[in-house]
């Protein structure tokens, strides 16, 4: 235990402690004066001190207190009381030194003097407090008068302006100056006759121009306390021009009290309430959308009742900064212990994304069955979210493009996303989708328009593909040129109408700080949900599932890559065949053999326009890969290439699907259909049955014995 702590403990156990630095009050002051006078009189009488010295000391004390009182502007009665106390005390001391200080007359008179001094001190103290309060009140009244004059001027100015621009006469009931110093709000009463706040809101641009507001500042009208009132927020300082980093106060948050996503033009935070709502964030390349996603993930990481799932089919880039520092052990907590990832699950591949969404659907359905008693006790149809039963937020980067994709595999993924949105609101599973633009194809889905009520449009000054009328229907006066800054745009929620805002800038080092600061507050999945999630969720961080996250190519491997390998990399991945190769054939050997066969026999396919009667050359035939008409899609051609590469050993549907997953997102069911078709038309030969079935291209198929 430290010395300071020991001393503090002894001090606490020894009873009350006197504060010798504190000033005297009426009682202690009187006691000090009387006991001091008695001590001096007793000592002076015993030593034969001349009594005149007591008078001299009293006179000096009275003069000193008078000078000090004048400097601090004390009242006259205070000066007189203090001077009289000194003179009376000095007079008693002089008399007691002459007649004896220990007589009953001396002691009684001293006690009477002490009581008088205490009462006088108390009276003067109350009088001085009253004077100070009166002076403070006078100053406040003066400030209020000046402020009221300023507010009256602002009110009169805007009454005239609204009459001039909007053609209606309002009565301003109040003017509130913002604490941030960036503007003010007007509370106005609309005139009789059915005028609504929309009349003023529709003229926001003209009002701003008439007020000569700086660029980026607006005069936004919103509903007041009733339908006959309007609130007009006038921004006078454009805070969107400056870049503000994410707040370093990583305090506790909750999905029930709102997650901060950025700040308005008045510098106040804007909250996203996502307990029942989904969200959509759109923004073209370079608008700051990725930074916005990181700010959203930061808010979810700070929440004590949120588990965050992230789907990013672009190599998982949105979630990797929140995962890798914890997985590779480069980040430790303050006590040196490992930290948990900033997000709970990251899917960077099509299969992992489908797995995640399947788990989310199962969790939602299991919660509906498993928490009936809890819902009944709480008398609600919304699952009570807490740290023990956390909400699951699924952030899907470019998820809106998945919903609008014509690809068959992506359509299946989109169906699963829509199922989560449709069935899981009450059970606490919500989504945040991002998109590259606010267009009809992105916002064409009725489910998204109905459920994603929290909407963000990061414009960055980009006008192409940013139809704000579709993103914020019913909001007038929103123009892309109002937010030309990176990270700036418009945000609207059911609680806050669409208006200008800006996202905080969040840097990689700050992401690491947030991971470390919030590691111990992440909730764990409740037992009911964990049972439904099964091993797919429990093993989400297995090495086989996260190997792709740490598979970073080195410069040496890039330099050694051959042109042929680069060409094959456009859609062909042979690593998925490794598990099905007998005798331990390596991926490099397969690739080398495949390239050698192509180099040796690439010209053996029948050329267009050649004599159809000419004998077909032997060897590898790649004619099945030529032309769009012979195969349905690039994915199908890539699948046939994998089948060719498998040689005589052949391959199966699972291996082909894994090989095509990254570039084409093809599912196993789709590959099974192709293989059946190829087996029927002779392109491939089916060998084996059941789980041992494999397919071999007809060029590598074993010779069949003649019939009969």
N, C-alpha and C positions, 0 to 999 in steps of 0.2 A: 504494500500500500504506500502511496506517495506521501511526502511530508505535508503537503497541502491538504490532502484528504484526511490525514490523521488529525491535523489541527482543527479542521472543520468539524470532524466527529466529536472531538473534545469540547469544542465551543458549543455544539448543539446540545450536549448532555449536561452542560454546566448552568443551564437556566438562561434567563433573558440577558441580553448584552446591551449595555448603554452605548449610545452613539454620541461620542464626545464632540463630533464635528457639527452636530445639529445646533441651530440657534435656540435662544431662550424664548419660552412662551410667557404668558402672564404669571403663571404660578412659579415656574422655575426662575424667572427673572426676579420676582419679589423675594424668593428664598435666597437667591444669590446676593441680592443687595443687603438684606437684613443680616445674614450670617457674616458677610464681609465687614459690615459696619461694627458688629459685635466683636469680631476678632480683632479689628484695628483698635477699638476702644479699650478692650481688655489688655492688649499688648502695650498700647500707649500709656495706660494708667500704671502698669507694672514697671515700665522702663522710664517713666517720667518724661515722655515725649511732649513737646509743646502742643497744646490743642490747636493753635493756629494752622498747623500743617493739615489737619483734617479739613478745615474750611478751604484751604488753598486747593487741595485735591478735588473737593466737591465743585468748586468754581471752574476748575480746568475741565472736569468731566462734563459739566453743563455746557460750557462753551464749545467743546469738541462735538457733542451730540447735536448742538444747534447748527454748527457749520455743515456737518454731514447731512442733517435733515434738509437744509436749504438746497444742497446739491442734488438730492434725490426728489426734490419738490414735495416734501411732506407738508401736511396741513399745519396751520398755525397752532391749533389745539394740541397736535402731536408734539410740536417743538416745545410748547409750554409745559406739557406733562412731563416730558423727559428731563427738561432742565430743572423743573421743580423737584423731581425725584432725587436728582443729584444734590440739590441744595438742602432738602429736608434730611437726607441721609447724612450729609456732612455736618449739618447743625446738630443732629442727635449725637453723632460721634464726639463732637467737641464738648457738648454738655455732659455726656457719659464719662469722658476722660477726666472731667473736673469733679463730678459728684459720685463717681463709681458706677461701672457698667453692670454690676451683678446685683443691684438692688431690684426689689419688686417694681418700683416705679420705672426704672430704666428698661427692664425687660418687658413690662406691659406696654409702655409707650412704643418700644421697638416693634412689638407684635402688631400694634395698631397701625403703625407706619407701613409695615409690610402688607397688611390687608389693603390699605389705601393704594399703595403702589400697584398691587396686582389688579385691583378693580380699575384703576385709571389706565393701566396698560391694555387691559382687555377692551375697554371702551374705545381707546384710540385705534387699536388694531381693527375693530369692527368698522370704525369710521373710514380708515384707510382702504379697507377692502371695498367698501361701498363706493368710495371715490374712484378706485381702479375699475370697478365694474361699470360705473357710469361713463368713465372715459372710453373704455373698450366699446361699450354700446354706442357711444357717440361716433366713434370711428367706424363701427360697422354700419351705422345708419348713413354715414357719409358715403361709404363705399356702395351701399345699397342704392342710395340716391343716384350716384354716378352710374352704377350698373343699370339701374332702372331707366335712366335717361338713354343709355346706349341701347337697351332692349326696346325701348319705345321707338327709338329712331329706326332700328331694324324692322320692327313690326310695321311701322308706317310705310317704310320703303317697299316692303314686300306686298303690302295690301295694294299699293299703287301699281306695282309690277304685275301682280296677278290680274288686276282689273284691266290693265293695258294689254296683256298678252292673251289671257284666257277669256276675258269678257265677263267675269263674274266678280262680285264683291264679297270678300270674306272678312271675318272679324277675328283677329289674332288674340287668342286667350293667354298664350304663354310663349316665351322664348327661352330655350335652354341652351346655354353655351356648353359645348363638349369639353370634358376635362382634358382631352388630348390636345386641345387648341387648334383642331383642324376643321372646325365648322360649327354649326348650330342647328337646332331643330325648332320648327314653328308648329304650334298646336293651334289650328284655326277652325273656326265654325263656318260651315258652308251656308250660303243664303237660302231662304225658302224657295220653293218651286221645284224641288226634286233634283238639284245639282248633286253630283257625286264626285268622289275624289278622282275618278277616271278623267274628268274634265281637265284637272290640273296635271295628272300623271301623263296624259297624252301630249302635253305641251312642255315636257321636261327639257327638251333640247332648246326650245325657244326661250324658256325662262333662264336657262344657263347662259345663253348668248346675251340676253338682255341684261343680266347681272354682271356680264364681263368676267365670268369665272375663269380661272386658269384651265388650260387643257387637262382633261382627265377628271375635272371636278364636275359634279352634277347637282341638280336640284330634283331629288326623287320624292314623289308623293306616294303615300301609303295610307291604308284605312286608319281612322282614329278610334277613339273609344266607343263611338257609335257611328251609324251610317251618315250622320249629319256633321261629322268632324273629319278632319284630314291632318295627317302629320307630314310635314315637308322637311326633309333632311337636306341641308345645304352644305356641301363640302367646299371649303375655301383653300385647303392645302392638299395637293395631290401626293399622297404617301406612296402611291404605286410606282413612282419613278425610282424610288430607292429600293435596294435589295436588303431584305431583312432575313437573318438566319433563323433557323428553328429555335424556339425558346429553350434555354438550357435548364429550365426548371422542369425536371422530368417527374413531376408529381403524379399522384394516383389519379386515374381517370376511370370512368365507367360508361358503358354503352347506354345506360339509363339516363345519365346526365349530359350526354353529348360529347363528341370527339372534335377538338378544334382542327380545322382544315386550312385555315388561313386567316386573313384579316381584311376588313372592309376599308373603304376610303377614309373612314373616321378613325382608323388604326385599332378598332375593336375586333376581337376574335369572332369568327363565325363558326358555329357549332353544327355538326352533322348528327342528327338523332336517327340511329339506324336500328333501333330495336325492332321495328316493324317494316322499315323502308329499305329498299335496295337503292343503289346509287349507280350513276353513270358519269364517267369522266371522259370528255372528248378533247382532242387537241392534235393538230398536225405535227409533223416532225419539226423539232426545234422550238416548240412552244413551251417546253418545261413539263410535259406530261409525265415523263419518267420520274422527275424530281417530285412531282405531285404524288405519285404512287408511293414513293419512299416516305413522304410526309404522312400519308394515310397509314402506312404500315407502322410508322413511329407512334402515332396515336393509338393504334390497336395494341402495340407492344406495351404501352403505358397503362392500358386498361386492365383491371383486376378480374374482369368477367368476360374476356374475349379470347378465343383461340383462332388464330389466323391461318387459313389455308391459301396458298398462292398457286395459280396455274399460269404458266408462261411458256408457250410452245416455242418461243424464240430462245432456246437453250437455257430457259429458266433465269434469264438475266435480271428480271425484276426482283427475284427473291434471293439470289446468290449472295449479295452483300449482307443479308440478314442471317445467313446460314453458315457460310464458310468460316468466319472467325471463330465460331464455336466448334465446328466439326474438325478443323485442323489443329485445334488446341492453341492457337496463337493468342487467344484472349482469355484472361483469367479474371475472377472477381477480386475484390479488395483483399479478401482473406486467402487468396491463392487457389481457390477451388475452381473447377471448370464451370463454365456458364452454359445455359441452355440457349439454343438458337432463338433469334428474335421472332421467328414465325414457327408454327407448329407442324407444317407439312408443305413441301414444295414439289410440284409436279412440272417437269420440264419436257416430258414426252407425252405422246398421245395416249399410250397405254396407262401411264401413271395418272394422267388427268381423268380418264374413264374410271380408273379404280377409285380415285378420290371422290368423284361425283357419285359413284355407286355407294360408297361408304356414307356420304352425306345423306343420300336418300334413305338408306337403311336406318341411320341415326334418327332422322325425322320421324319415320314410321314407328320405330321402337319407343321413342319418347312419347308419342301419342298413346301407346299402349301402357307403357310403364309408369307414367306419371298421372294417371287418372285420379288417384287418391289425392295427390298434391294439388291438382287443379281444383278438385272439389273442396278441399280445405281452404284454399285461397279464394274460392268463389270467382274464378276467372277462366277464360278460355285461352289466355296467353300464358305460356310456361313462365313461371317466375325465374328470371335470369339472375344468377349470382356467381360468386367465385366457385361455388360448389356445383352449379349447373351452368357452365359458361355458354355464351353465345358463340356460334361458329360463323366467322366472316370469311367468305371465299372471294378473294381478289383475283379476277381473271383479266390478265393483260391482253388487250385487243380482243376481248370476249365478244364485243358487238360484231366484229368482222367474222368470228366463228359462226354467229347466229345467221349472218347473211351469206355465208359461203355456199356455193353450189356443189362442192365436193361431197360425195356420198359419206365418206368417213366423218367429215366435219359436221355433216347434218346430224349424224348420230350423237356426236358430242354436243351439238346445239340442243337436241331434244333432251338430253340429260340435264343440261343447264336450266332449260325452261322448266323441267320437272322439279328441280330443286326450288326454283323461284315460286312455282305454283303451289307446292304442298307444304313448304317448310316455314312459312312466316310465323305461325303461332308457336312453333317448336324451337324458334331461335336459331335458324340457319338463314343467313342473308348473303347477298352477293354485291360486289362492286365490280362493274364492267368498265373497261376502257375502250376507246375507239380513236381512229385517226381523224375523224371528221363528223360533223353533225349534218348528215345527209338523210334522204328518204330511205335508202337501203339499210342504213344503220338503225334508224328510228322507226322503221316500218312495222316492227313487231308490236302488236297490241299489248302483249304481256309485259314487254319492257317499258312501254309508255305508261302503263297503268301502275306498275310496281316500283319503277325507278323514279321516285319523286325527288330524291336528292340528286341534283344535276349540276355539273361543272363543265364549262366550255372555256378552255384555254385557247385564246386566239393568237397571241403573239403577233398581231397585225395581219395575219393570214386571212384572206377573204374567200379563197377557193375552198369549197366543201364545208363552209361554216355557215349554215343556215340557222341563225339564232331564233327565227320565228318557229322553226320546228322543234328546236331544243327547249325553248321557253314559250310555249304558246300562250297568248294573252298578254305577254309583257311587251310593252311598247317603248320605243326610244332606245333600244339596245343596238349599238353599232360596233362593229369590229374595230373601227379606228379609235374607239374610246379606250381600248386596252392594247396598245401596240408594244407593250413591254413583255419580255420573257417571263413566264410564270404568272402573268396577269390574265384576267378574263372575267367571266361572269359565273356566279354561283347562286342557285336558288334552292330553297327547301320549303316544305310545307309551313314551317314557322317563319321563314324569312324570304320575301319576294326576291326574284332574280335581280341582281345588282352587281356592280363592279366589285372585284376582290382580287387578292393576290396570295399565292402560296408562298410559304417560307422556303428559303433555300436551305437544303440539308446536304451536308458533305459526308464523304465516306468515313472520316474520322469521327464525326458526330454519330453516325449509325453505330459504330463500334461502342461509343460511349453509352448509347441508349441500350444496346444489347446487354452491356455489363450492368447498367443501373437498374434494368427491369427484369433481370434473369430470375430473381427469387419471387417475383409477383405473378408470373404466368400461372394460370390455373391448369389443372389437369382434367382430362375428360371424365365426366361422371360415369359411375359404374354401369348405369343403364345404357348409356350411349356407347361405352367401351365394349360392352357385350355385343351390341349390334355391329360395331365397327370391325370386330374380329381381328385376326392376325394381319390382315392387310393394313390396318392402322397401326397395330402394335409394332410391326416390323418395318415401319416407313423409313427408319434410319439404318436399316441393315446395309452392310457394305455393298452387297449386290444391287441394292436399290439406289444408292447414292454414288456409285462409282462414276457415273457420268458427270457429277458435279465437280470432281477433281481431276477429270481427264483433260488436262491442258496441253496442247501440242507444243513441243519445244522448237526453237529456231533451227536446230540441227535436223530434226525430223522433217521440217518444212523444206529445208534446202535440199535434202536427199530425195524428196518426192519426185517421181518421174512424170513426164507429160502424160503418159498412158494412165498412171494412177490418178492424176488430176482429172482426166476425162472420166474415168470410172467413178470418181467421187461425186459426179453430178447427180447421182441418184441411186448408186449401187453400193450396198454395204454388205461385205461378206463375213463380217465378224459374227453374225447371227448363225452362220453355218457351223461354227466351231463345235457346238455341242453334239451335232449329229454326224461328225466325221469319224469314221473308224480309224484305228491305228494311230490316233493322235495327230493327224495331219494339221499343220499349223495354218493360220490365215495367210501368212506371207507366201507359203508354198502354193496354196490355192490361187492366190492372186497372180503369182508369177506364172504358174501353168496356164491360167486363163489368158493372160496377156500373150504368152508365147503361141498359144493356139490361134488367137485372133491374128497375130502378126503373120503366122505361117499360112493361114487359110482365109484371110479376110476377103480375098477376091473370088472365092469359090461360089458365092451366091449368084444365082441367075440374074443377069443385069436386065434392066427394063429394055424392051424391044428386041431381046435376043430371040433366036429361033426356038420356038417351043418344042420342036422335034429333036433338038440337040440333046445328047445325053446329059443328064444332070451330074455335075462334078461331085466327087465324094468329099468327105470331110465335113467341116463345120458349116452349117447353113444359117446365116444371119438374116435371111430375107424376111423372117417373121418380125424383125425389128424395124423394117423399112416401111415408112409411110403410115399416115394416120388411119387410112381406111382399113388396114388389116388388123388393127388392135384398137380397143376402145379408148385407151388413155395412156399417158406416159407411165403411170403406175403399173399398168398391165404389161407394158413392154419391159419395164425394169424387173418385174417378177419373172418374166420369161428369161431374161438375162441371168438372173440368179439360178433358175432351173438349169440353164446351159452350163453355168459355172460349176454346178454340183457334179458334173461328169457322170461316170457310171454308178457312183454310189447313190446318186439321187438325193432328194431332200423332201421336207414336208411343209405343210401349210404354216406351221408355227414359225419355222425358221425363216421362211419367205416374208411373213408378216413383220417379224422383227427387223429384217433387213430393210424393209420399206417404211418402217414407222417414222423415222426422223424426217425423211424427205417427202413422203406422200401421205403418212397417217393412215395407211391401209390396215384394215382389221383382218383378223384370221378368217372370219366368216366370208369376207370378200375373196380372199385367196382360195379358200376351199371351193367356191363357185367356179373360179377360173380353172383350177386344176381338174375339176369334173368335166368342164367344157373341153379342155385340151385332151383329156383322156378319151372323150367321146369322138373328137374329130381326128384323133391320131397324132396330135402334136406331142403328147406325152404318154408314157406307159405307166400304169399303176401296178406296183409290186407289193405284195403282202396284204395283210388284212388287219383290221382293228388298230391297236396302238402301234403296230409295226409297219403300217402302210407308209410307203414312200413313192415318190414320182420321179421318173427318169425321162429326160428328153429323148425323143425317138432316135436322134443321132447317136445316142450313147446306150440305147436300150439293148439288152442281150437278144441274140437271134432266137426267134421262136421256131420250134420244130414244125415242119410242114404237117398239115392235117391229113389224116388217112394213112 
